[in-house]
Each structure stands twice: as structure tokens, then as C-alpha cells.
Amino acid sequence: MLEATVIRGTIVTPHELIPNGHVVVEAGKITHVGSGIPSSACQVLDYGDCLVVPGFIDLHVHGGGGHDVMGASIEGLNGLSRFLAVGGVTSFLATAYSASQENILAATKAVAKAVKGGSEGSKILGLHLEGPYVNPKMAGAQSIAHIRPPNIDELEEIHRAAGRALRIVTLAPEMEGAVEAVAWLRSKGVVPSAGHTDATHAEMMAAVEAGLSHAAHLFNRMRPLHHREPGAVGAALADDRVSVGLVADGFHLHPSTLRLAARAKGSRRTALVSDAISAAGLPNGEYRLGVEKVRVEGGRSLLESGALAGSTIRLCDAVRYAVETAGLPVTDAIEMASSTPARIIGVEEKGRLAPGMDADLTVLERDYSILLTMVGGSVVYERGKITP
């Protein structure tokens, strides 16, 4: 009986590339990373010069492949997990958006059940609640009808329904009651995040002092950076207590903006996210995002107003854009899609190729398309063998 599996290729760590390297996987864990091939009995998967990287972790994804987190079904969440695995994602936060408390609770319970029961592709690490506690002036694709001020009673109800599955809550720091909500979330071990906000620099910093430590899709649906009033964007970029998410799809951010943010924050505080919606992976056409009509054309998802409504990418596309268009080093882009997201939500056993870590890894062609996705030592996607 084979004792281990060896994945051979060019190993990517946050600091270096290891040509002709290998990762040894045993019983769902990484037991060795290095060069050459070990002599012990094992199955060798040789990928030549392809990149062997830590599995991608998407902290902000609403759906994909026709599946929507707000559908609140185990079947839909499993479908989403399979869809994401095709893009090299080994784990993710199922992301809800502004809706009634009843609908949010239904989605929360489904996610909590999926976390406990496991999924068929990428592993669901928990829930990211984006809204409903955002600024209606910065709603974007969030449903204005359901936007409301932060409510700790509601948050307590969501937290109870989620168990340990509630990981991030994105809100607008300037909303009445937001600073108190931030402090409450931090006390529960949930990451408070700023998003869809018109906060001034002072309002953002008040939230940071209360425990806010992340900014969702930086720049997008935020007060623009100004040299005399830097707002939430300036506060997030300047303060080392705050990590940021960037949607690297070629539409949300100019490549120079992405490069500038990554340089300001560094790869350890910058996470690439997809912000994908259920229409991701589907042909051009008309779809729905909650109550909003969405049109997908040329890779963009648009509201009837022409405004962007999430994205249609998976994280392998974000990595490709960050490297090939924004000009980031490949080691930085991989870190921003793996170990940094893991660090943001405190998942210590994921995000790195190192002994003792979960055997979550991805093999990429040099064009950043996916050959293999492995979760906990099991292959959940292999090109040509599993369809999304």
C-alpha cells in the first residue's frame, strides 16, 4: 500500500520558487517540502515546470456556476464549492448580502450546516456577512430596501445561528451604532470589516480603535481618497492594523491602483478576492442578484444602471491579473490568495506549503489555469476528470 503522495513541480512559497521541488502528503497533511523526490514508497504526481502553490482561499464570494449563497441550500453550497475548486480555491467564506433578517438567518444556518457536514469541492470555512449594515449612498448592488443601521440584537441572533461559522461582518463605520457593533464583533472573535462606506478618515479610525481590522473590496463603493480627507481608503492604506481585500478582475481596479495598494499594504496585509456572484462561469446574458437584475457581458456583471455588480472570476483569474497585468511578483500574488487570507481570519493550519499544514494545494499551468486542486489530501478537481 502506498504510504504517501508526492506532488512534484516548481514549488511556490512566499519567499522563493523551488524548481524540481516536491510536496509530500500523508493522511491529509503536508509532511515535507523540498527538492528532489523522497525514496520512500509513494505515488508521484509529476507536473514538471508547473507551479505547485498553497490552495487559494477566497474570503469574499457570493456565488458562481448558477449557485447563490443566499439560496440557503446545502445543494447550492456544494455546487458553489465544486465550481470554486475548478479555479484552484481550496477553501472559502460563503458571502451573504443585504437581505431581510429572515433570509440572512436561513443562509447562515445553511452555511453552518455545510461547515459542519463538509462540502464536495472547496472547504467552506464559514460566513462573511456583507451588509445589511452599510451606507445606502454606497449601496452598489446591495438591496437598498434591506439596508439598515447595525443592530446588535440581530447580530447576536446571527451569531447564535452560525455557531463558530461567522467569520467576517462588513459594515459602514459611519452608520449609527457601527462602532459599538465593531467592538461587539471583535469580542466574539469575528473580524469587523469596512465596506460600502462613505466614512471620513476620523470615522474609519474610530472603528479601527474599536477593533475593525479589514476593508472589503478596497476603493470600490468607498469615499474616494483625497489628499486632505483620505477617508476610509486612506485610513486602511496607512494603518498596519487593517488588512484589505482587492477585486483583481480587470474592471474593479486599474492595474496601477492594485499595484499601489499592494505596495502600501504589502502582501501580508493584502488579500485577493473574487467578489463573484452566481452568474460567474455562465454565458453572457441576463441574471439576478437578489432583487437586482444583472447583465453579464464580456466578463463584466452589470446592474441596469451600468454599475458593476460583483465579478465573474475565480481566484486563479485574480492571480493571473495581479501578475501579468498589475506586474506583481508571482510569490506575492500567491501569498495574497492563500496565506494572507488564512491569516486574516485566523486559520493557522491553511495557506502555506509547510510540514504540519493541511494538504490544501493547487497546481497551475504557467498561464495560471488550474491542473489540480487538492483539499485535505484528496483531489477534488483534476483537469479533464471532473467537471464544475
C-alpha positions as CSV (number, residue, x, y, z in Angstrom):
1,M,0.0,0.0,0.0
2,L,1.4,3.4,-0.9
3,E,2.3,5.5,2.1
4,A,2.3,8.9,0.7
5,T,1.6,11.1,-2.4
6,V,4.3,13.4,-3.8
7,I,3.4,16.4,-5.9
8,R,6.3,17.5,-8.0
9,G,6.8,20.8,-9.8
10,T,8.0,24.3,-9.2
11,I,7.1,25.0,-5.5
12,V,6.0,28.5,-4.7
13,T,6.5,29.8,-1.2
14,P,6.0,33.5,0.0
15,H,9.8,34.0,-0.4
16,E,11.0,31.8,-3.2
17,L,10.5,29.4,-6.1
18,I,11.8,25.9,-5.8
19,P,12.3,24.3,-9.2
20,N,12.1,20.5,-9.3
21,G,10.6,20.6,-5.8
22,H,8.2,18.3,-4.1
23,V,5.4,18.4,-1.5
24,V,4.8,15.1,0.4
25,V,1.2,14.5,1.5
26,E,0.3,11.9,4.1
27,A,-3.0,11.4,5.9
28,G,-4.4,14.8,4.8
29,K,-1.3,16.7,6.0
30,I,1.9,18.1,4.4
31,T,4.8,16.2,5.9
32,H,7.7,17.5,3.8
33,V,8.5,20.2,1.3
34,G,11.8,20.3,-0.5
35,S,13.8,19.5,-3.7
36,G,14.2,16.1,-5.3
37,I,11.9,13.1,-4.7
38,P,12.0,11.1,-1.5
39,S,13.0,7.5,-1.7
40,S,10.1,6.1,0.4
41,A,7.3,4.3,-1.3
42,C,4.9,6.8,-2.7
43,Q,2.7,7.9,-5.6
44,V,4.4,10.6,-7.6
45,L,2.3,13.2,-9.4
46,D,4.9,14.9,-11.6
47,Y,3.9,18.3,-13.0
48,G,7.3,19.3,-14.4
49,D,7.7,23.1,-14.5
50,C,4.1,23.9,-13.5
51,L,3.5,25.8,-10.3
52,V,2.6,24.0,-7.1
53,V,1.1,26.5,-4.7
54,P,-0.9,26.7,-1.4
55,G,-4.6,26.3,-2.1
56,F,-6.4,29.6,-2.7
57,I,-8.7,31.0,0.0
58,D,-11.5,33.3,-1.1
59,L,-12.8,35.5,1.7
60,H,-15.5,37.2,-0.4
61,V,-17.6,35.1,-2.8
62,H,-21.4,35.3,-3.2
63,G,-21.8,32.6,-5.7
64,G,-20.8,31.0,-9.0
65,G,-21.9,28.5,-11.6
66,G,-25.5,29.4,-11.0
67,H,-25.3,28.9,-7.2
68,D,-26.0,31.7,-4.8
69,V,-25.2,31.7,-1.1
70,M,-28.5,33.4,-0.3
71,G,-30.3,30.4,-1.8
72,A,-29.7,28.9,1.6
73,S,-29.4,25.3,0.4
74,I,-26.7,22.6,1.1
75,E,-27.0,21.5,-2.5
76,G,-26.3,25.1,-3.7
77,L,-23.3,25.5,-1.4
78,N,-21.9,22.2,-2.6
79,G,-22.4,23.3,-6.2
80,L,-20.5,26.5,-5.4
81,S,-17.7,24.6,-3.7
82,R,-17.3,22.4,-6.8
83,F,-17.3,25.5,-9.0
84,L,-14.6,27.2,-6.9
85,A,-12.4,24.1,-6.9
86,V,-12.1,24.4,-10.6
87,G,-10.5,27.8,-10.0
88,G,-7.9,26.5,-7.6
89,V,-9.9,27.6,-4.5
90,T,-9.5,25.1,-1.6
91,S,-11.5,27.0,1.0
92,F,-13.7,30.0,1.1
93,L,-16.1,32.1,3.1
94,A,-19.7,31.9,1.7
95,T,-20.7,35.6,1.5
96,A,-24.2,36.9,2.2
97,Y,-25.5,40.3,1.1
98,S,-28.1,42.7,2.4
99,A,-31.5,41.0,2.9
100,S,-34.2,40.6,5.5
101,Q,-33.2,39.1,8.8
102,E,-35.2,36.0,8.0
103,N,-33.3,35.4,4.7
104,I,-29.9,36.1,6.3
105,L,-30.7,33.6,9.1
106,A,-31.7,31.0,6.6
107,A,-28.4,31.5,4.7
108,T,-26.5,31.5,8.0
109,K,-28.0,28.2,9.1
110,A,-27.3,26.5,5.7
111,V,-23.6,27.7,5.8
112,A,-23.2,26.5,9.4
113,K,-24.6,23.1,8.5
114,A,-22.3,22.9,5.4
115,V,-19.3,23.8,7.6
116,K,-20.1,21.0,10.0
117,G,-21.1,18.4,7.3
118,G,-18.3,19.2,4.8
119,S,-18.5,20.0,1.1
120,E,-17.7,18.2,-2.1
121,G,-15.1,20.6,-3.5
122,S,-13.6,23.6,-1.8
123,K,-14.0,23.6,2.0
124,I,-16.4,26.1,3.4
125,L,-14.7,27.9,6.3
126,G,-17.7,30.0,7.4
127,L,-19.8,33.0,6.6
128,H,-18.9,36.5,5.5
129,L,-21.9,38.8,6.1
130,E,-21.6,41.8,3.7
131,G,-24.4,44.1,4.8
132,P,-27.1,44.9,5.6
133,Y,-25.3,47.4,7.9
134,V,-23.9,49.6,5.1
135,N,-24.4,53.1,3.8
136,P,-27.3,53.3,1.3
137,K,-25.4,56.1,-0.5
138,M,-22.8,53.4,-1.3
139,A,-25.2,50.5,-1.9
140,G,-23.9,49.4,-5.3
141,A,-25.6,46.0,-5.9
142,Q,-26.7,45.8,-2.2
143,S,-30.5,46.0,-1.9
144,I,-31.4,49.4,-0.6
145,A,-34.7,48.1,0.7
146,H,-32.9,45.9,3.2
147,I,-30.1,48.3,4.3
148,R,-30.4,49.3,7.9
149,P,-28.3,50.5,10.9
150,P,-26.2,48.0,12.8
151,N,-28.3,46.1,15.3
152,I,-26.5,44.1,18.0
153,D,-29.7,42.1,18.7
154,E,-29.8,41.0,15.1
155,L,-26.0,40.2,15.2
156,E,-26.5,38.1,18.3
157,E,-29.2,36.1,16.6
158,I,-27.0,35.6,13.5
159,H,-24.0,34.6,15.7
160,R,-26.1,32.0,17.6
161,A,-27.3,30.5,14.3
162,A,-23.8,30.5,12.9
163,G,-22.1,29.0,15.9
164,R,-18.4,29.4,15.1
165,A,-19.1,29.9,11.4
166,L,-19.5,33.7,11.4
167,R,-16.0,34.9,10.4
168,I,-16.4,38.4,8.9
169,V,-19.0,41.1,9.0
170,T,-18.7,44.1,6.6
171,L,-20.4,47.3,7.6
172,A,-20.1,51.0,7.2
173,P,-18.2,52.6,10.1
174,E,-20.1,55.9,9.9
175,M,-23.6,54.3,10.5
176,E,-25.2,54.9,13.8
177,G,-24.2,52.1,16.2
178,A,-21.4,50.8,14.0
179,V,-18.6,51.4,16.4
180,E,-20.4,49.6,19.1
181,A,-21.1,46.7,16.7
182,V,-17.4,46.6,15.8
183,A,-16.5,46.2,19.4
184,W,-19.1,43.5,19.9
185,L,-18.0,41.6,16.9
186,R,-14.3,41.8,18.0
187,S,-15.3,40.4,21.4
188,K,-16.9,37.4,19.7
189,G,-13.8,36.7,17.6
190,V,-15.5,37.9,14.4
191,V,-13.5,40.1,12.0
192,P,-15.1,43.5,11.7
193,S,-14.7,44.9,8.1
194,A,-15.4,48.2,6.5
195,G,-17.2,48.3,3.1
196,H,-19.9,50.2,1.1
197,T,-18.9,53.2,3.2
198,D,-18.8,57.0,3.0
199,A,-16.8,57.2,6.2
200,T,-14.4,60.1,6.8
201,H,-10.9,59.3,8.0
202,A,-11.9,60.1,11.6
203,E,-15.0,57.8,11.4
204,M,-12.9,55.0,10.0
205,M,-10.2,55.4,12.6
206,A,-12.8,55.4,15.4
207,A,-13.9,52.0,14.2
208,V,-10.3,50.8,13.9
209,E,-9.7,51.8,17.5
210,A,-12.8,49.7,18.4
211,G,-11.4,46.7,16.7
212,L,-12.1,47.0,12.9
213,S,-9.3,45.2,11.1
214,H,-10.2,44.7,7.5
215,A,-11.5,46.7,4.5
216,A,-13.6,44.8,1.9
217,H,-13.0,45.4,-1.8
218,L,-10.9,48.5,-1.1
219,F,-11.8,51.6,-3.2
220,N,-15.0,50.1,-4.6
221,R,-18.1,51.7,-3.1
222,M,-16.0,53.8,-0.8
223,R,-15.5,57.6,-0.4
224,P,-12.7,58.4,-2.9
225,L,-9.2,59.1,-1.5
226,H,-8.5,62.8,-1.2
227,H,-5.2,64.4,-0.1
228,R,-6.9,66.5,2.6
229,E,-9.7,64.0,3.5
230,P,-8.3,60.5,2.9
231,G,-11.5,58.8,4.1
232,A,-11.7,55.0,4.8
233,V,-9.4,54.2,1.9
234,G,-6.6,56.4,3.3
235,A,-7.1,55.1,6.8
236,A,-7.0,51.4,5.6
237,L,-3.9,52.0,3.5
238,A,-2.0,53.8,6.2
239,D,-2.8,51.8,9.3
240,D,-1.0,48.5,9.8
241,R,-3.8,47.1,11.9
242,V,-6.0,46.9,8.8
243,S,-5.8,44.3,6.0
244,V,-7.5,44.9,2.7
245,G,-9.3,42.9,0.0
246,L,-8.8,43.7,-3.7
247,V,-11.0,42.6,-6.6
248,A,-8.5,41.8,-9.3
249,D,-10.8,41.2,-12.2
250,G,-9.6,44.0,-14.6
251,F,-12.8,46.1,-14.0
252,H,-13.0,47.0,-10.4
253,L,-9.4,48.4,-10.1
254,H,-7.0,49.9,-12.6
255,P,-3.8,47.9,-12.5
256,S,-1.8,50.8,-11.1
257,T,-4.3,51.2,-8.3
258,L,-4.0,47.5,-7.5
259,R,-0.2,47.8,-7.6
260,L,-0.2,50.9,-5.4
261,A,-2.4,49.3,-2.8
262,A,-0.3,46.1,-2.7
263,R,2.9,48.2,-2.3
264,A,1.3,50.3,0.5
265,K,0.0,47.3,2.5
266,G,2.4,44.6,1.5
267,S,1.5,41.0,0.5
268,R,0.9,40.1,4.2
269,R,-1.9,42.5,4.6
270,T,-3.5,42.3,1.1
271,A,-5.9,39.6,0.1
272,L,-7.1,38.9,-3.5
273,V,-10.8,38.2,-3.5
274,S,-13.3,37.4,-6.3
275,D,-16.5,39.0,-5.1
276,A,-18.0,36.6,-7.6
277,I,-21.8,36.3,-8.0
278,S,-23.9,33.3,-9.1
279,A,-23.6,34.3,-12.7
280,A,-19.8,33.7,-12.6
281,G,-18.9,30.9,-15.1
282,L,-22.1,31.3,-17.0
283,P,-22.6,32.7,-20.6
284,N,-23.3,36.3,-21.4
285,G,-26.9,37.0,-20.6
286,E,-29.5,38.3,-18.0
287,Y,-29.4,37.1,-14.5
288,R,-30.5,38.1,-11.0
289,L,-28.5,39.0,-7.9
290,G,-31.1,39.0,-5.1
291,V,-33.8,41.5,-6.2
292,E,-31.5,43.2,-8.8
293,K,-31.3,42.4,-12.5
294,V,-27.7,41.7,-13.7
295,R,-26.4,41.6,-17.2
296,V,-23.2,39.7,-17.9
297,E,-21.2,40.7,-21.0
298,G,-17.5,40.5,-21.8
299,G,-16.6,39.2,-18.3
300,R,-18.4,42.1,-16.5
301,S,-21.5,41.8,-14.4
302,L,-23.5,45.0,-14.6
303,L,-26.6,46.4,-13.0
304,E,-29.2,48.1,-15.2
305,S,-27.6,51.4,-14.3
306,G,-24.3,50.1,-15.8
307,A,-22.6,49.9,-12.4
308,L,-20.6,46.8,-11.5
309,A,-22.3,44.1,-9.6
310,G,-19.7,41.8,-8.2
311,S,-17.5,39.8,-10.6
312,T,-17.4,36.7,-12.7
313,I,-13.9,35.5,-11.8
314,R,-12.3,32.8,-9.7
315,L,-9.1,33.4,-7.8
316,C,-6.8,31.9,-10.4
317,D,-8.0,34.7,-12.7
318,A,-7.2,37.3,-9.9
319,V,-3.7,35.8,-9.6
320,R,-3.2,36.0,-13.3
321,Y,-4.3,39.6,-13.5
322,A,-2.2,40.6,-10.5
323,V,1.0,39.1,-12.1
324,E,0.5,39.6,-15.8
325,T,-1.3,43.0,-15.8
326,A,-0.6,44.7,-12.5
327,G,3.0,43.4,-12.5
328,L,3.2,41.9,-9.0
329,P,5.8,39.2,-8.3
330,V,4.2,35.7,-8.5
331,T,5.2,34.9,-5.0
332,D,3.4,38.0,-3.7
333,A,0.2,37.2,-5.7
334,I,0.2,33.6,-4.5
335,E,0.6,34.8,-0.9
336,M,-2.2,37.3,-1.4
337,A,-4.5,34.5,-2.5
338,S,-3.5,31.9,0.2
339,S,-1.6,32.6,3.4
340,T,-2.8,36.2,3.8
341,P,-6.5,35.3,3.7
342,A,-5.8,32.5,6.1
343,R,-4.0,34.9,8.4
344,I,-6.9,37.5,8.2
345,I,-9.4,35.0,9.6
346,G,-7.0,33.2,11.9
347,V,-6.9,29.8,10.1
348,E,-3.5,28.7,11.2
349,E,-3.5,25.3,9.5
350,K,-4.0,26.5,6.0
351,G,-2.4,28.8,3.4
352,R,1.2,27.6,3.4
353,L,3.2,24.7,2.0
354,A,4.9,23.6,5.1
355,P,5.1,20.4,7.3
356,G,2.1,20.1,9.6
357,M,-0.2,22.2,7.4
358,D,-3.4,20.9,5.8
359,A,-2.7,19.3,2.5
360,D,-4.6,22.0,0.6
361,L,-2.8,22.8,-2.6
362,T,-3.2,23.8,-6.2
363,V,-1.2,23.1,-9.4
364,L,-1.2,25.8,-12.0
365,E,0.0,25.9,-15.6
366,R,2.3,28.8,-16.3
367,D,-0.7,30.7,-17.7
368,Y,-2.3,30.3,-14.3
369,S,-5.0,27.9,-15.4
370,I,-5.7,25.0,-13.0
371,L,-4.5,21.5,-13.4
372,L,-5.2,20.1,-9.9
373,T,-6.9,21.1,-6.7
374,M,-6.4,19.1,-3.6
375,V,-8.2,19.6,-0.3
376,G,-7.1,17.8,2.8
377,G,-5.1,15.4,0.7
378,S,-8.0,14.5,-1.6
379,V,-8.1,15.5,-5.2
380,V,-11.3,17.5,-5.7
381,Y,-10.6,18.7,-9.2
382,E,-8.2,17.4,-11.9
383,R,-8.4,18.8,-15.4
384,G,-10.2,16.5,-17.8
385,K,-11.6,14.3,-15.0
386,I,-14.1,16.4,-13.0
387,T,-16.5,19.0,-14.4
388,P,-17.6,22.1,-12.4
